[in-house]
Amino acid sequence: MVRKVLFKIKGMHCTSCAMNIDGELEDTEGVKLTKTSYAKQQTEVTFDSEKISVDKVISTIKKLDDRYDARVSKD
């Protein structure tokens, strides 16, 4: 099942951070599309929930930089 989830990300310090997150997530099996915004400190991820979990998306973001704190947005 395809899902779209918004994640808040603390710890990004430039637009290159957003580009790195998009690149890493887009190379991850099951991820269809990402849209990361440094200005909004968030990423929207469209993914196949049968191939990748929300927890795996979060761990993929966090492994890029130990300063990143990614969580599902409650907004």
CHARMM-style PDB file with segment names, atoms N, HN, CA, C and O in Angstrom:
ATOM      1  N   MET     1       0.840  -1.183   0.000  1.00  0.00      PROA
ATOM      2  CA  MET     1       0.000   0.000   0.000  1.00  0.00      PROA
ATOM      3  C   MET     1       0.887   1.250   0.000  1.00  0.00      PROA
ATOM      4  O   MET     1       1.824   1.354   0.791  1.00  0.00      PROA
ATOM      5  N   VAL     2       0.588   2.171  -0.874  1.00  0.00      PROA
ATOM      6  HN  VAL     2      -0.173   2.086  -1.517  1.00  0.00      PROA
ATOM      7  CA  VAL     2       1.357   3.413  -0.955  1.00  0.00      PROA
ATOM      8  C   VAL     2       0.843   4.392   0.088  1.00  0.00      PROA
ATOM      9  O   VAL     2      -0.359   4.631   0.207  1.00  0.00      PROA
ATOM     10  N   ARG     3       1.781   4.950   0.840  1.00  0.00      PROA
ATOM     11  HN  ARG     3       2.757   4.755   0.744  1.00  0.00      PROA
ATOM     12  CA  ARG     3       1.455   5.941   1.884  1.00  0.00      PROA
ATOM     13  C   ARG     3       2.271   7.205   1.639  1.00  0.00      PROA
ATOM     14  O   ARG     3       3.349   7.158   1.047  1.00  0.00      PROA
ATOM     15  N   LYS     4       1.743   8.329   2.103  1.00  0.00      PROA
ATOM     16  HN  LYS     4       0.868   8.367   2.584  1.00  0.00      PROA
ATOM     17  CA  LYS     4       2.475   9.603   2.096  1.00  0.00      PROA
ATOM     18  C   LYS     4       2.495  10.091   3.536  1.00  0.00      PROA
ATOM     19  O   LYS     4       1.448  10.293   4.151  1.00  0.00      PROA
ATOM     20  N   VAL     5       3.710  10.279   4.069  1.00  0.00      PROA
ATOM     21  HN  VAL     5       4.561  10.115   3.570  1.00  0.00      PROA
ATOM     22  CA  VAL     5       3.872  10.677   5.466  1.00  0.00      PROA
ATOM     23  C   VAL     5       4.782  11.894   5.531  1.00  0.00      PROA
ATOM     24  O   VAL     5       5.791  11.968   4.830  1.00  0.00      PROA
ATOM     25  N   LEU     6       4.412  12.846   6.382  1.00  0.00      PROA
ATOM     26  HN  LEU     6       3.593  12.785   6.952  1.00  0.00      PROA
ATOM     27  CA  LEU     6       5.220  14.037   6.626  1.00  0.00      PROA
ATOM     28  C   LEU     6       6.047  13.821   7.883  1.00  0.00      PROA
ATOM     29  O   LEU     6       5.513  13.477   8.937  1.00  0.00      PROA
ATOM     30  N   PHE     7       7.354  14.026   7.764  1.00  0.00      PROA
ATOM     31  HN  PHE     7       7.788  14.306   6.907  1.00  0.00      PROA
ATOM     32  CA  PHE     7       8.279  13.884   8.880  1.00  0.00      PROA
ATOM     33  C   PHE     7       8.891  15.241   9.202  1.00  0.00      PROA
ATOM     34  O   PHE     7       9.323  15.956   8.298  1.00  0.00      PROA
ATOM     35  N   LYS     8       8.930  15.597  10.470  1.00  0.00      PROA
ATOM     36  HN  LYS     8       8.578  15.015  11.204  1.00  0.00      PROA
ATOM     37  CA  LYS     8       9.660  16.779  10.929  1.00  0.00      PROA
ATOM     38  C   LYS     8      11.101  16.346  11.174  1.00  0.00      PROA
ATOM     39  O   LYS     8      11.347  15.279  11.738  1.00  0.00      PROA
ATOM     40  N   ILE     9      12.049  17.173  10.750  1.00  0.00      PROA
ATOM     41  HN  ILE     9      11.849  18.039  10.292  1.00  0.00      PROA
ATOM     42  CA  ILE     9      13.460  16.847  10.924  1.00  0.00      PROA
ATOM     43  C   ILE     9      14.168  18.020  11.576  1.00  0.00      PROA
ATOM     44  O   ILE     9      14.238  19.106  11.000  1.00  0.00      PROA
ATOM     45  N   LYS    10      14.687  17.808  12.759  1.00  0.00      PROA
ATOM     46  HN  LYS    10      14.630  16.926  13.226  1.00  0.00      PROA
ATOM     47  CA  LYS    10      15.519  18.814  13.415  1.00  0.00      PROA
ATOM     48  C   LYS    10      16.969  18.477  13.117  1.00  0.00      PROA
ATOM     49  O   LYS    10      17.330  17.308  12.978  1.00  0.00      PROA
ATOM     50  N   GLY    11      17.793  19.503  13.019  1.00  0.00      PROA
ATOM     51  HN  GLY    11      17.500  20.453  13.131  1.00  0.00      PROA
ATOM     52  CA  GLY    11      19.220  19.294  12.849  1.00  0.00      PROA
ATOM     53  C   GLY    11      19.760  19.580  11.466  1.00  0.00      PROA
ATOM     54  O   GLY    11      20.976  19.569  11.277  1.00  0.00      PROA
ATOM     55  N   MET    12      18.896  19.838  10.482  1.00  0.00      PROA
ATOM     56  HN  MET    12      17.908  19.847  10.635  1.00  0.00      PROA
ATOM     57  CA  MET    12      19.400  20.234   9.165  1.00  0.00      PROA
ATOM     58  C   MET    12      19.954  21.645   9.284  1.00  0.00      PROA
ATOM     59  O   MET    12      19.337  22.502   9.916  1.00  0.00      PROA
ATOM     60  N   HSD    13      21.113  21.893   8.682  1.00  0.00      PROA
ATOM     61  HN  HSD    13      21.615  21.197   8.169  1.00  0.00      PROA
ATOM     62  CA  HSD    13      21.698  23.225   8.793  1.00  0.00      PROA
ATOM     63  C   HSD    13      21.934  23.920   7.448  1.00  0.00      PROA
ATOM     64  O   HSD    13      22.474  25.026   7.408  1.00  0.00      PROA
ATOM     65  N   CYS    14      21.528  23.271   6.344  1.00  0.00      PROA
ATOM     66  HN  CYS    14      21.089  22.373   6.377  1.00  0.00      PROA
ATOM     67  CA  CYS    14      21.673  23.909   5.033  1.00  0.00      PROA
ATOM     68  C   CYS    14      20.858  23.145   3.989  1.00  0.00      PROA
ATOM     69  O   CYS    14      20.333  22.067   4.267  1.00  0.00      PROA
ATOM     70  N   THR    15      20.759  23.710   2.797  1.00  0.00      PROA
ATOM     71  HN  THR    15      21.185  24.585   2.572  1.00  0.00      PROA
ATOM     72  CA  THR    15      20.006  23.047   1.733  1.00  0.00      PROA
ATOM     73  C   THR    15      20.677  21.757   1.275  1.00  0.00      PROA
ATOM     74  O   THR    15      20.007  20.860   0.762  1.00  0.00      PROA
ATOM     75  N   SER    16      21.984  21.654   1.451  1.00  0.00      PROA
ATOM     76  HN  SER    16      22.529  22.382   1.867  1.00  0.00      PROA
ATOM     77  CA  SER    16      22.678  20.407   1.106  1.00  0.00      PROA
ATOM     78  C   SER    16      22.186  19.257   1.980  1.00  0.00      PROA
ATOM     79  O   SER    16      22.125  18.115   1.523  1.00  0.00      PROA
ATOM     80  N   CYS    17      21.837  19.544   3.221  1.00  0.00      PROA
ATOM     81  HN  CYS    17      21.886  20.471   3.592  1.00  0.00      PROA
ATOM     82  CA  CYS    17      21.274  18.513   4.102  1.00  0.00      PROA
ATOM     83  C   CYS    17      19.994  17.954   3.478  1.00  0.00      PROA
ATOM     84  O   CYS    17      19.802  16.739   3.422  1.00  0.00      PROA
ATOM     85  N   ALA    18      19.134  18.838   3.018  1.00  0.00      PROA
ATOM     86  HN  ALA    18      19.291  19.824   3.063  1.00  0.00      PROA
ATOM     87  CA  ALA    18      17.876  18.414   2.406  1.00  0.00      PROA
ATOM     88  C   ALA    18      18.136  17.580   1.153  1.00  0.00      PROA
ATOM     89  O   ALA    18      17.470  16.570   0.924  1.00  0.00      PROA
ATOM     90  N   MET    19      19.095  18.000   0.354  1.00  0.00      PROA
ATOM     91  HN  MET    19      19.637  18.820   0.540  1.00  0.00      PROA
ATOM     92  CA  MET    19      19.437  17.253  -0.865  1.00  0.00      PROA
ATOM     93  C   MET    19      19.999  15.871  -0.522  1.00  0.00      PROA
ATOM     94  O   MET    19      19.693  14.892  -1.202  1.00  0.00      PROA
ATOM     95  N   ASN    20      20.813  15.792   0.523  1.00  0.00      PROA
ATOM     96  HN  ASN    20      21.061  16.588   1.075  1.00  0.00      PROA
ATOM     97  CA  ASN    20      21.368  14.498   0.934  1.00  0.00      PROA
ATOM     98  C   ASN    20      20.270  13.561   1.426  1.00  0.00      PROA
ATOM     99  O   ASN    20      20.282  12.370   1.117  1.00  0.00      PROA
ATOM    100  N   ILE    21      19.328  14.096   2.184  1.00  0.00      PROA
ATOM    101  HN  ILE    21      19.318  15.064   2.434  1.00  0.00      PROA
ATOM    102  CA  ILE    21      18.219  13.284   2.674  1.00  0.00      PROA
ATOM    103  C   ILE    21      17.389  12.769   1.499  1.00  0.00      PROA
ATOM    104  O   ILE    21      17.058  11.584   1.446  1.00  0.00      PROA
ATOM    105  N   ASP    22      17.054  13.648   0.563  1.00  0.00      PROA
ATOM    106  HN  ASP    22      17.323  14.610   0.606  1.00  0.00      PROA
ATOM    107  CA  ASP    22      16.294  13.216  -0.614  1.00  0.00      PROA
ATOM    108  C   ASP    22      17.044  12.131  -1.380  1.00  0.00      PROA
ATOM    109  O   ASP    22      16.458  11.119  -1.763  1.00  0.00      PROA
ATOM    110  N   GLY    23      18.318  12.340  -1.599  1.00  0.00      PROA
ATOM    111  HN  GLY    23      18.794  13.163  -1.288  1.00  0.00      PROA
ATOM    112  CA  GLY    23      19.109  11.373  -2.358  1.00  0.00      PROA
ATOM    113  C   GLY    23      19.153  10.013  -1.693  1.00  0.00      PROA
ATOM    114  O   GLY    23      18.973   8.988  -2.352  1.00  0.00      PROA
ATOM    115  N   GLU    24      19.390   9.999  -0.397  1.00  0.00      PROA
ATOM    116  HN  GLU    24      19.537  10.831   0.138  1.00  0.00      PROA
ATOM    117  CA  GLU    24      19.474   8.735   0.337  1.00  0.00      PROA
ATOM    118  C   GLU    24      18.120   8.026   0.363  1.00  0.00      PROA
ATOM    119  O   GLU    24      18.050   6.818   0.135  1.00  0.00      PROA
ATOM    120  N   LEU    25      17.062   8.759   0.635  1.00  0.00      PROA
ATOM    121  HN  LEU    25      17.119   9.740   0.820  1.00  0.00      PROA
ATOM    122  CA  LEU    25      15.738   8.130   0.678  1.00  0.00      PROA
ATOM    123  C   LEU    25      15.309   7.613  -0.687  1.00  0.00      PROA
ATOM    124  O   LEU    25      14.737   6.528  -0.787  1.00  0.00      PROA
ATOM    125  N   GLU    26      15.579   8.377  -1.736  1.00  0.00      PROA
ATOM    126  HN  GLU    26      16.043   9.259  -1.655  1.00  0.00      PROA
ATOM    127  CA  GLU    26      15.180   7.952  -3.077  1.00  0.00      PROA
ATOM    128  C   GLU    26      15.935   6.712  -3.534  1.00  0.00      PROA
ATOM    129  O   GLU    26      15.464   5.994  -4.416  1.00  0.00      PROA
ATOM    130  N   ASP    27      17.098   6.450  -2.949  1.00  0.00      PROA
ATOM    131  HN  ASP    27      17.480   7.033  -2.232  1.00  0.00      PROA
ATOM    132  CA  ASP    27      17.868   5.237  -3.254  1.00  0.00      PROA
ATOM    133  C   ASP    27      17.454   4.050  -2.385  1.00  0.00      PROA
ATOM    134  O   ASP    27      18.004   2.958  -2.527  1.00  0.00      PROA
ATOM    135  N   THR    28      16.495   4.255  -1.490  1.00  0.00      PROA
ATOM    136  HN  THR    28      16.049   5.143  -1.375  1.00  0.00      PROA
ATOM    137  CA  THR    28      16.046   3.214  -0.572  1.00  0.00      PROA
ATOM    138  C   THR    28      14.872   2.461  -1.182  1.00  0.00      PROA
ATOM    139  O   THR    28      13.915   3.068  -1.664  1.00  0.00      PROA
ATOM    140  N   GLU    29      14.954   1.134  -1.155  1.00  0.00      PROA
ATOM    141  HN  GLU    29      15.731   0.642  -0.764  1.00  0.00      PROA
ATOM    142  CA  GLU    29      13.894   0.306  -1.729  1.00  0.00      PROA
ATOM    143  C   GLU    29      12.557   0.596  -1.057  1.00  0.00      PROA
ATOM    144  O   GLU    29      12.454   0.637   0.169  1.00  0.00      PROA
ATOM    145  N   GLY    30      11.541   0.795  -1.882  1.00  0.00      PROA
ATOM    146  HN  GLY    30      11.624   0.762  -2.878  1.00  0.00      PROA
ATOM    147  CA  GLY    30      10.195   1.049  -1.385  1.00  0.00      PROA
ATOM    148  C   GLY    30       9.816   2.512  -1.379  1.00  0.00      PROA
ATOM    149  O   GLY    30       8.630   2.841  -1.334  1.00  0.00      PROA
ATOM    150  N   VAL    31      10.801   3.404  -1.423  1.00  0.00      PROA
ATOM    151  HN  VAL    31      11.764   3.137  -1.459  1.00  0.00      PROA
ATOM    152  CA  VAL    31      10.510   4.847  -1.441  1.00  0.00      PROA
ATOM    153  C   VAL    31      10.229   5.268  -2.875  1.00  0.00      PROA
ATOM    154  O   VAL    31      11.025   5.015  -3.779  1.00  0.00      PROA
ATOM    155  N   LYS    32       9.098   5.907  -3.065  1.00  0.00      PROA
ATOM    156  HN  LYS    32       8.452   6.113  -2.330  1.00  0.00      PROA
ATOM    157  CA  LYS    32       8.681   6.344  -4.399  1.00  0.00      PROA
ATOM    158  C   LYS    32       9.088   7.787  -4.690  1.00  0.00      PROA
ATOM    159  O   LYS    32       9.546   8.103  -5.788  1.00  0.00      PROA
ATOM    160  N   LEU    33       8.912   8.672  -3.681  1.00  0.00      PROA
ATOM    161  HN  LEU    33       8.540   8.416  -2.789  1.00  0.00      PROA
ATOM    162  CA  LEU    33       9.139  10.102  -3.894  1.00  0.00      PROA
ATOM    163  C   LEU    33       9.424  10.771  -2.561  1.00  0.00      PROA
ATOM    164  O   LEU    33       8.840  10.413  -1.539  1.00  0.00      PROA
ATOM    165  N   THR    34      10.329  11.747  -2.578  1.00  0.00      PROA
ATOM    166  HN  THR    34      10.804  12.037  -3.409  1.00  0.00      PROA
ATOM    167  CA  THR    34      10.589  12.542  -1.376  1.00  0.00      PROA
ATOM    168  C   THR    34      10.594  14.018  -1.751  1.00  0.00      PROA
ATOM    169  O   THR    34      10.902  14.393  -2.882  1.00  0.00      PROA
ATOM    170  N   LYS    35      10.249  14.834  -0.781  1.00  0.00      PROA
ATOM    171  HN  LYS    35       9.999  14.530   0.139  1.00  0.00      PROA
ATOM    172  CA  LYS    35      10.274  16.292  -0.960  1.00  0.00      PROA
ATOM    173  C   LYS    35      10.716  16.870   0.383  1.00  0.00      PROA
ATOM    174  O   LYS    35       9.910  17.037   1.299  1.00  0.00      PROA
ATOM    175  N   THR    36      12.002  17.170   0.483  1.00  0.00      PROA
ATOM    176  HN  THR    36      12.656  17.035  -0.261  1.00  0.00      PROA
ATOM    177  CA  THR    36      12.573  17.674   1.728  1.00  0.00      PROA
ATOM    178  C   THR    36      12.769  19.180   1.635  1.00  0.00      PROA
ATOM    179  O   THR    36      13.246  19.696   0.624  1.00  0.00      PROA
ATOM    180  N   SER    37      12.394  19.877   2.703  1.00  0.00      PROA
ATOM    181  HN  SER    37      12.006  19.458   3.524  1.00  0.00      PROA
ATOM    182  CA  SER    37      12.532  21.326   2.762  1.00  0.00      PROA
ATOM    183  C   SER    37      13.386  21.706   3.970  1.00  0.00      PROA
ATOM    184  O   SER    37      13.010  21.465   5.118  1.00  0.00      PROA
ATOM    185  N   TYR    38      14.534  22.300   3.688  1.00  0.00      PROA
ATOM    186  HN  TYR    38      14.839  22.496   2.756  1.00  0.00      PROA
ATOM    187  CA  TYR    38      15.385  22.809   4.765  1.00  0.00      PROA
ATOM    188  C   TYR    38      14.662  23.931   5.506  1.00  0.00      PROA
ATOM    189  O   TYR    38      14.696  23.984   6.736  1.00  0.00      PROA
ATOM    190  N   ALA    39      14.009  24.825   4.769  1.00  0.00      PROA
ATOM    191  HN  ALA    39      13.980  24.782   3.770  1.00  0.00      PROA
ATOM    192  CA  ALA    39      13.332  25.977   5.381  1.00  0.00      PROA
ATOM    193  C   ALA    39      12.214  25.548   6.337  1.00  0.00      PROA
ATOM    194  O   ALA    39      12.004  26.174   7.376  1.00  0.00      PROA
ATOM    195  N   LYS    40      11.508  24.487   5.982  1.00  0.00      PROA
ATOM    196  HN  LYS    40      11.678  23.978   5.138  1.00  0.00      PROA
ATOM    197  CA  LYS    40      10.408  24.004   6.825  1.00  0.00      PROA
ATOM    198  C   LYS    40      10.851  22.923   7.801  1.00  0.00      PROA
ATOM    199  O   LYS    40      10.084  22.510   8.671  1.00  0.00      PROA
ATOM    200  N   GLN    41      12.106  22.462   7.652  1.00  0.00      PROA
ATOM    201  HN  GLN    41      12.729  22.797   6.945  1.00  0.00      PROA
ATOM    202  CA  GLN    41      12.633  21.400   8.524  1.00  0.00      PROA
ATOM    203  C   GLN    41      11.743  20.160   8.477  1.00  0.00      PROA
ATOM    204  O   GLN    41      11.350  19.618   9.510  1.00  0.00      PROA
ATOM    205  N   GLN    42      11.432  19.721   7.245  1.00  0.00      PROA
ATOM    206  HN  GLN    42      11.751  20.161   6.406  1.00  0.00      PROA
ATOM    207  CA  GLN    42      10.552  18.571   7.092  1.00  0.00      PROA
ATOM    208  C   GLN    42      10.811  17.855   5.774  1.00  0.00      PROA
ATOM    209  O   GLN    42      11.440  18.397   4.865  1.00  0.00      PROA
ATOM    210  N   THR    43      10.313  16.629   5.692  1.00  0.00      PROA
ATOM    211  HN  THR    43       9.802  16.189   6.430  1.00  0.00      PROA
ATOM    212  CA  THR    43      10.322  15.894   4.441  1.00  0.00      PROA
ATOM    213  C   THR    43       9.008  15.146   4.299  1.00  0.00      PROA
ATOM    214  O   THR    43       8.483  14.593   5.266  1.00  0.00      PROA
ATOM    215  N   GLU    44       8.490  15.138   3.092  1.00  0.00      PROA
ATOM    216  HN  GLU    44       8.916  15.586   2.306  1.00  0.00      PROA
ATOM    217  CA  GLU    44       7.290  14.374   2.779  1.00  0.00      PROA
ATOM    218  C   GLU    44       7.750  13.175   1.966  1.00  0.00      PROA
ATOM    219  O   GLU    44       8.412  13.332   0.940  1.00  0.00      PROA
ATOM    220  N   VAL    45       7.402  11.983   2.422  1.00  0.00      PROA
ATOM    221  HN  VAL    45       6.864  11.855   3.255  1.00  0.00      PROA
ATOM    222  CA  VAL    45       7.876  10.764   1.783  1.00  0.00      PROA
ATOM    223  C   VAL    45       6.692   9.925   1.332  1.00  0.00      PROA
ATOM    224  O   VAL    45       5.797   9.617   2.118  1.00  0.00      PROA
ATOM    225  N   THR    46       6.699   9.561   0.057  1.00  0.00      PROA
ATOM    226  HN  THR    46       7.426   9.811  -0.582  1.00  0.00      PROA
ATOM    227  CA  THR    46       5.717   8.637  -0.491  1.00  0.00      PROA
ATOM    228  C   THR    46       6.422   7.301  -0.645  1.00  0.00      PROA
ATOM    229  O   THR    46       7.469   7.212  -1.286  1.00  0.00      PROA
ATOM    230  N   PHE    47       5.837   6.252  -0.049  1.00  0.00      PROA
ATOM    231  HN  PHE    47       4.986   6.324   0.471  1.00  0.00      PROA
ATOM    232  CA  PHE    47       6.520   4.959  -0.035  1.00  0.00      PROA
ATOM    233  C   PHE    47       5.532   3.799  -0.035  1.00  0.00      PROA
ATOM    234  O   PHE    47       4.351   3.968   0.267  1.00  0.00      PROA
ATOM    235  N   ASP    48       6.035   2.630  -0.378  1.00  0.00      PROA
ATOM    236  HN  ASP    48       6.995   2.493  -0.624  1.00  0.00      PROA
ATOM    237  CA  ASP    48       5.263   1.400  -0.365  1.00  0.00      PROA
ATOM    238  C   ASP    48       5.427   0.776   1.016  1.00  0.00      PROA
ATOM    239  O   ASP    48       6.506   0.290   1.355  1.00  0.00      PROA
ATOM    240  N   SER    49       4.367   0.789   1.806  1.00  0.00      PROA
ATOM    241  HN  SER    49       3.491   1.184   1.530  1.00  0.00      PROA
ATOM    242  CA  SER    49       4.457   0.315   3.188  1.00  0.00      PROA
ATOM    243  C   SER    49       4.640  -1.199   3.290  1.00  0.00      PROA
ATOM    244  O   SER    49       4.889  -1.718   4.379  1.00  0.00      PROA
ATOM    245  N   GLU    50       4.522  -1.904   2.184  1.00  0.00      PROA
ATOM    246  HN  GLU    50       4.320  -1.482   1.300  1.00  0.00      PROA
ATOM    247  CA  GLU    50       4.796  -3.341   2.184  1.00  0.00      PROA
ATOM    248  C   GLU    50       6.287  -3.618   2.011  1.00  0.00      PROA
ATOM    249  O   GLU    50       6.747  -4.733   2.254  1.00  0.00      PROA
ATOM    250  N   LYS    51       7.048  -2.592   1.587  1.00  0.00      PROA
ATOM    251  HN  LYS    51       6.674  -1.685   1.390  1.00  0.00      PROA
ATOM    252  CA  LYS    51       8.483  -2.749   1.365  1.00  0.00      PROA
ATOM    253  C   LYS    51       9.339  -2.005   2.381  1.00  0.00      PROA
ATOM    254  O   LYS    51      10.484  -2.384   2.628  1.00  0.00      PROA
ATOM    255  N   ILE    52       8.786  -0.946   2.970  1.00  0.00      PROA
ATOM    256  HN  ILE    52       7.856  -0.639   2.769  1.00  0.00      PROA
ATOM    257  CA  ILE    52       9.554  -0.139   3.925  1.00  0.00      PROA
ATOM    258  C   ILE    52       8.600   0.419   4.983  1.00  0.00      PROA
ATOM    259  O   ILE    52       7.464   0.781   4.679  1.00  0.00      PROA
ATOM    260  N   SER    53       9.071   0.481   6.208  1.00  0.00      PROA
ATOM    261  HN  SER    53       9.995   0.187   6.455  1.00  0.00      PROA
ATOM    262  CA  SER    53       8.251   0.984   7.317  1.00  0.00      PROA
ATOM    263  C   SER    53       8.585   2.434   7.631  1.00  0.00      PROA
ATOM    264  O   SER    53       9.605   2.959   7.186  1.00  0.00      PROA
ATOM    265  N   VAL    54       7.724   3.067   8.395  1.00  0.00      PROA
ATOM    266  HN  VAL    54       6.895   2.640   8.757  1.00  0.00      PROA
ATOM    267  CA  VAL    54       7.976   4.422   8.880  1.00  0.00      PROA
ATOM    268  C   VAL    54       9.274   4.433   9.698  1.00  0.00      PROA
ATOM    269  O   VAL    54      10.087   5.346   9.557  1.00  0.00      PROA
ATOM    270  N   ASP    55       9.466   3.423  10.550  1.00  0.00      PROA
ATOM    271  HN  ASP    55       8.804   2.681  10.664  1.00  0.00      PROA
ATOM    272  CA  ASP    55      10.686   3.348  11.369  1.00  0.00      PROA
ATOM    273  C   ASP    55      11.940   3.263  10.512  1.00  0.00      PROA
ATOM    274  O   ASP    55      12.969   3.840  10.863  1.00  0.00      PROA
ATOM    275  N   LYS    56      11.864   2.548   9.389  1.00  0.00      PROA
ATOM    276  HN  LYS    56      11.028   2.080   9.105  1.00  0.00      PROA
ATOM    277  CA  LYS    56      13.027   2.431   8.492  1.00  0.00      PROA
ATOM    278  C   LYS    56      13.312   3.778   7.822  1.00  0.00      PROA
ATOM    279  O   LYS    56      14.475   4.139   7.638  1.00  0.00      PROA
ATOM    280  N   VAL    57      12.271   4.521   7.458  1.00  0.00      PROA
ATOM    281  HN  VAL    57      11.326   4.228   7.608  1.00  0.00      PROA
ATOM    282  CA  VAL    57      12.475   5.857   6.884  1.00  0.00      PROA
ATOM    283  C   VAL    57      13.214   6.730   7.900  1.00  0.00      PROA
ATOM    284  O   VAL    57      14.184   7.409   7.564  1.00  0.00      PROA
ATOM    285  N   ILE    58      12.740   6.700   9.143  1.00  0.00      PROA
ATOM    286  HN  ILE    58      11.952   6.149   9.416  1.00  0.00      PROA
ATOM    287  CA  ILE    58      13.370   7.499  10.197  1.00  0.00      PROA
ATOM    288  C   ILE    58      14.819   7.078  10.417  1.00  0.00      PROA
ATOM    289  O   ILE    58      15.697   7.934  10.523  1.00  0.00      PROA
ATOM    290  N   SER    59      15.081   5.785  10.486  1.00  0.00      PROA
ATOM    291  HN  SER    59      14.368   5.090  10.400  1.00  0.00      PROA
ATOM    292  CA  SER    59      16.459   5.334  10.719  1.00  0.00      PROA
ATOM    293  C   SER    59      17.371   5.669   9.541  1.00  0.00      PROA
ATOM    294  O   SER    59      18.558   5.931   9.732  1.00  0.00      PROA
ATOM    295  N   THR    60      16.828   5.663   8.334  1.00  0.00      PROA
ATOM    296  HN  THR    60      15.863   5.451   8.179  1.00  0.00      PROA
ATOM    297  CA  THR    60      17.616   6.050   7.152  1.00  0.00      PROA
ATOM    298  C   THR    60      18.028   7.516   7.239  1.00  0.00      PROA
ATOM    299  O   THR    60      19.161   7.864   6.905  1.00  0.00      PROA
ATOM    300  N   ILE    61      17.123   8.367   7.681  1.00  0.00      PROA
ATOM    301  HN  ILE    61      16.203   8.085   7.952  1.00  0.00      PROA
ATOM    302  CA  ILE    61      17.437   9.790   7.849  1.00  0.00      PROA
ATOM    303  C   ILE    61      18.482   9.973   8.946  1.00  0.00      PROA
ATOM    304  O   ILE    61      19.466  10.689   8.765  1.00  0.00      PROA
ATOM    305  N   LYS    62      18.259   9.324  10.079  1.00  0.00      PROA
ATOM    306  HN  LYS    62      17.459   8.742  10.227  1.00  0.00      PROA
ATOM    307  CA  LYS    62      19.161   9.500  11.223  1.00  0.00      PROA
ATOM    308  C   LYS    62      20.566   8.979  10.963  1.00  0.00      PROA
ATOM    309  O   LYS    62      21.528   9.504  11.524  1.00  0.00      PROA
ATOM    310  N   LYS    63      20.703   7.957  10.123  1.00  0.00      PROA
ATOM    311  HN  LYS    63      19.922   7.530   9.668  1.00  0.00      PROA
ATOM    312  CA  LYS    63      22.039   7.409   9.879  1.00  0.00      PROA
ATOM    313  C   LYS    63      22.900   8.353   9.031  1.00  0.00      PROA
ATOM    314  O   LYS    63      24.124   8.217   9.009  1.00  0.00      PROA
ATOM    315  N   LEU    64      22.278   9.299   8.340  1.00  0.00      PROA
ATOM    316  HN  LEU    64      21.284   9.409   8.357  1.00  0.00      PROA
ATOM    317  CA  LEU    64      23.021  10.265   7.542  1.00  0.00      PROA
ATOM    318  C   LEU    64      23.829  11.233   8.404  1.00  0.00      PROA
ATOM    319  O   LEU    64      24.930  11.640   8.034  1.00  0.00      PROA
ATOM    320  N   ASP    65      23.269  11.595   9.553  1.00  0.00      PROA
ATOM    321  HN  ASP    65      22.374  11.264   9.854  1.00  0.00      PROA
ATOM    322  CA  ASP    65      23.928  12.560  10.434  1.00  0.00      PROA
ATOM    323  C   ASP    65      23.334  12.382  11.830  1.00  0.00      PROA
ATOM    324  O   ASP    65      22.114  12.414  11.994  1.00  0.00      PROA
ATOM    325  N   ASP    66      24.174  12.200  12.814  1.00  0.00      PROA
ATOM    326  HN  ASP    66      25.164  12.175  12.681  1.00  0.00      PROA
ATOM    327  CA  ASP    66      23.667  11.954  14.168  1.00  0.00      PROA
ATOM    328  C   ASP    66      22.989  13.182  14.780  1.00  0.00      PROA
ATOM    329  O   ASP    66      22.404  13.085  15.859  1.00  0.00      PROA
ATOM    330  N   ARG    67      23.058  14.335  14.108  1.00  0.00      PROA
ATOM    331  HN  ARG    67      23.533  14.414  13.232  1.00  0.00      PROA
ATOM    332  CA  ARG    67      22.355  15.531  14.592  1.00  0.00      PROA
ATOM    333  C   ARG    67      20.895  15.561  14.144  1.00  0.00      PROA
ATOM    334  O   ARG    67      20.101  16.338  14.675  1.00  0.00      PROA
ATOM    335  N   TYR    68      20.534  14.719  13.166  1.00  0.00      PROA
ATOM    336  HN  TYR    68      21.178  14.088  12.734  1.00  0.00      PROA
ATOM    337  CA  TYR    68      19.154  14.712  12.675  1.00  0.00      PROA
ATOM    338  C   TYR    68      18.238  14.000  13.660  1.00  0.00      PROA
ATOM    339  O   TYR    68      18.547  12.915  14.153  1.00  0.00      PROA
ATOM    340  N   ASP    69      17.115  14.631  13.932  1.00  0.00      PROA
ATOM    341  HN  ASP    69      16.864  15.513  13.531  1.00  0.00      PROA
ATOM    342  CA  ASP    69      16.073  14.039  14.759  1.00  0.00      PROA
ATOM    343  C   ASP    69      14.806  14.032  13.916  1.00  0.00      PROA
ATOM    344  O   ASP    69      14.170  15.071  13.738  1.00  0.00      PROA
ATOM    345  N   ALA    70      14.442  12.879  13.404  1.00  0.00      PROA
ATOM    346  HN  ALA    70      14.959  12.036  13.548  1.00  0.00      PROA
ATOM    347  CA  ALA    70      13.288  12.749  12.519  1.00  0.00      PROA
ATOM    348  C   ALA    70      12.131  12.089  13.256  1.00  0.00      PROA
ATOM    349  O   ALA    70      12.302  11.090  13.955  1.00  0.00      PROA
ATOM    350  N   ARG    71      10.951  12.672  13.083  1.00  0.00      PROA
ATOM    351  HN  ARG    71      10.812  13.483  12.516  1.00  0.00      PROA
ATOM    352  CA  ARG    71       9.721  12.139  13.701  1.00  0.00      PROA
ATOM    353  C   ARG    71       8.546  12.371  12.774  1.00  0.00      PROA
ATOM    354  O   ARG    71       8.551  13.298  11.964  1.00  0.00      PROA
ATOM    355  N   VAL    72       7.545  11.524  12.899  1.00  0.00      PROA
ATOM    356  HN  VAL    72       7.541  10.771  13.557  1.00  0.00      PROA
ATOM    357  CA  VAL    72       6.322  11.730  12.120  1.00  0.00      PROA
ATOM    358  C   VAL    72       5.658  13.012  12.621  1.00  0.00      PROA
ATOM    359  O   VAL    72       5.502  13.215  13.826  1.00  0.00      PROA
ATOM    360  N   SER    73       5.273  13.864  11.688  1.00  0.00      PROA
ATOM    361  HN  SER    73       5.400  13.699  10.710  1.00  0.00      PROA
ATOM    362  CA  SER    73       4.618  15.127  12.044  1.00  0.00      PROA
ATOM    363  C   SER    73       3.211  14.861  12.527  1.00  0.00      PROA
ATOM    364  O   SER    73       2.497  14.037  11.957  1.00  0.00      PROA
ATOM    365  N   LYS    74       2.815  15.548  13.566  1.00  0.00      PROA
ATOM    366  HN  LYS    74       3.395  16.218  14.029  1.00  0.00      PROA
ATOM    367  CA  LYS    74       1.452  15.439  14.099  1.00  0.00      PROA
ATOM    368  C   LYS    74       0.522  16.461  13.455  1.00  0.00      PROA
ATOM    369  O   LYS    74      -0.686  16.445  13.693  1.00  0.00      PROA
ATOM    370  N   ASP    75       1.089  17.352  12.637  1.00  0.00      PROA
ATOM    371  HN  ASP    75       2.070  17.364  12.443  1.00  0.00      PROA
ATOM    372  CA  ASP    75       0.292  18.418  11.992  1.00  0.00      PROA
ATOM    373  C   ASP    75      -0.570  17.874  10.872  1.00  0.00      PROA
ATOM    374  OT1 ASP    75      -1.298  18.631  10.229  1.00  0.00      PROA
TER     375      ASP     75
END
